[in-house]
Amino acid sequence: MATSFRQSPVILYLIMLLGFVVGFLYTSQSDPSASVPAVPAADQLTTLQGLANLKIDYSLLTSSQFQQLQVFGELPVQPQGGGKSDPFR
């Protein structure tokens, strides 16, 4: 079988050409934004008006448990050399 490929590279070139054509047609006709429907303006306004009554509770920041949190280690973290230069040795 190996001798038939050497004698006829035209078949190999035709298979490669067919792959390029099929790949081009596949990518040129797929538009990811075409499948996403647009949101109507009335729905957008309803969503934004729902945020008008939003109340944020900041009492968590003033609680004693939050105030007791501490940072351990250095800030900002300083990079250190370490590890092996060649992991396969």
CYANA upper distance limits for C-alpha pairs under 8 A (distance plus 0.5 A):
  1 MET  CA      5 PHE  CA      7.47
  2 ALA  CA      6 ARG  CA      7.19
  3 THR  CA      7 GLN  CA      6.73
  4 SER  CA      8 SER  CA      6.64
  5 PHE  CA      9 PRO  CA      6.44
  5 PHE  CA     11 ILE  CA      8.42
  5 PHE  CA     12 LEU  CA      8.11
  8 SER  CA     12 LEU  CA      8.19
  9 PRO  CA     13 TYR  CA      6.83
 10 VAL  CA     14 LEU  CA      6.62
 11 ILE  CA     15 ILE  CA      6.73
 12 LEU  CA     16 MET  CA      6.76
 13 TYR  CA     17 LEU  CA      6.54
 14 LEU  CA     18 LEU  CA      6.55
 15 ILE  CA     19 GLY  CA      6.72
 16 MET  CA     20 PHE  CA      6.83
 17 LEU  CA     21 VAL  CA      6.70
 18 LEU  CA     22 VAL  CA      6.59
 19 GLY  CA     23 GLY  CA      6.50
 20 PHE  CA     24 PHE  CA      6.52
 21 VAL  CA     25 LEU  CA      6.66
 22 VAL  CA     26 TYR  CA      6.55
 23 GLY  CA     27 THR  CA      6.70
 24 PHE  CA     28 SER  CA      6.42
 25 LEU  CA     29 GLN  CA      6.74
 26 TYR  CA     30 SER  CA      7.06
 31 ASP  CA     35 SER  CA      8.15
 32 PRO  CA     36 VAL  CA      8.12
 39 VAL  CA     43 ASP  CA      7.31
 39 VAL  CA     44 GLN  CA      7.47
 40 PRO  CA     44 GLN  CA      7.09
 41 ALA  CA     45 LEU  CA      6.85
 42 ALA  CA     46 THR  CA      6.84
 43 ASP  CA     47 THR  CA      6.77
 44 GLN  CA     48 LEU  CA      6.88
 45 LEU  CA     49 GLN  CA      6.52
 46 THR  CA     50 GLY  CA      6.76
 47 THR  CA     51 LEU  CA      7.44
 48 LEU  CA     52 ALA  CA      7.62
 49 GLN  CA     53 ASN  CA      8.38
 50 GLY  CA     54 LEU  CA      8.03
 58 TYR  CA     62 THR  CA      7.78
 59 SER  CA     63 SER  CA      6.83
 60 LEU  CA     66 PHE  CA      7.40
 61 LEU  CA     66 PHE  CA      6.61
 61 LEU  CA     67 GLN  CA      7.92
 62 THR  CA     66 PHE  CA      7.43
 62 THR  CA     67 GLN  CA      7.40
 63 SER  CA     67 GLN  CA      6.90
 64 SER  CA     68 GLN  CA      6.75
 65 GLN  CA     69 LEU  CA      7.40
 73 GLY  CA     77 VAL  CA      8.44
 74 GLU  CA     78 GLN  CA      7.92
